[in-house]
Amino acid sequence: MRNQYRPTWLEVNLKHVYENYRMMRDHIAPAQAIPVVKADAYGHGAKRVVRYFYERGVQFFAVSLLEEALELKEIAEDIDVLVMGAVHKEDFDVLSRHNILFTVTSRHLFDAAKQFAKPLRFHMKIDTGMHRLGFKDYSEALEVASEVQNISHLSMEGVYTHFATADCDEAYVKRQISLFESFLQSMPFQPQSVHVSNTSAIMKYENDFPYTTHARLGIAMYGASLEGDLFPLKTTYTLKSRIVEIKSLQKGDKLGYSITYEAKQNERIGVLPIGYADGMIRKNQGGYVTINNTRCEIVGRICMDQMFVRIEDDMRLGDEVVLMGEDPHIDEVARRLDTINYEVFCQIGKRVPRIYTE
Ligand SMILES: Cc1ncc(COP(=O)(O)O)c(C=O)c1O
């Protein structure tokens, strides 16, 4: 039975995701890479990505939400997941029952965990300059580290921090590193897991940190990174559609809502069944797609479910269209939209089915 009627889909190449992971893992060995699969694995589909990795022996993942962790636990109980976002004391029961690692970011949360009678496992987060989550007061964090050793139901398995500028400001990274290192030196014990790097830091700095055991790998695994030129990352994410209607415009004919486009000569226009409700936001107008390896301009206003491209004479109904992937690359689309590749990955909505290839 068909379960997809509209010819618009997102092709996810799981093998490429895994190969990108392996390349970065090998680069930082003996430290290990924790695949970051929050936000549905940056739009790729967390369950499919994690299952693929799990079948190849990877067991430790990081997410942002407890909901995301629970979804991964459905794949296999022995998958270990770290929730990096905020949790509440009301969540302790679920965290304990499912044996999920969470992040202690404050004295307040730790005190609540102390009161909770059942086993809890966590990593402690230190704020070294991002000023989002984590202990800013290191004496408080050190008190927690020393108290936890005498509390049998609490297991502090890691300590970490997060860089604010790994992609853009080395001096600020260095300040964060030095704060983290002096904190580590004051710790009453070394937890089994110490991690600081995201993708940019993995590529540029990780091998200078002899004390880390892990790094948190996100965007490079998905084939995009500001420092992508340093490593031959493979494309994992290709948004595709097909021409479902062709219109011949005469010179001077106008097109679409608000008639923002006028044919400069006799032109052919292809209609694509994808629009801003799918994540192809209106700001993409003026960008390009590729059809049969030829770039075609996105013209006219993008509608909720449809959009227009100016096509060549040899293009036909049903021709395959690449809206992002190798060309245009996700970084190119991000520049077009005046944003970052992370946001582009997360923009493609659930209405677009993910088709998995290897
Ligand atoms: C705390 C934390 N660690 C790691 C990552 C992964 O970052 P990246 O995708 O740059 O590798 C993120 C993502 O934003 C994050 O929030």
The ligand as an ORCA input file, in Angstrom:
! r2SCAN-3c Opt
* xyz 0 1
  C      25.413     21.131     25.240
  C      25.648     20.787     23.803
  N      26.661     19.974     23.502
  C      26.923     19.608     22.228
  C      26.154     20.076     21.179
  C      26.480     19.658     19.775
  O      26.978     20.768     19.047
  P      27.446     20.617     17.543
  O      26.243     20.333     16.757
  O      28.044     21.952     17.224
  O      28.442     19.519     17.489
  C      25.088     20.939     21.448
  C      24.283     21.463     20.338
  O      23.888     22.573     20.245
  C      24.826     21.300     22.797
  O      23.817     22.109     23.110
*
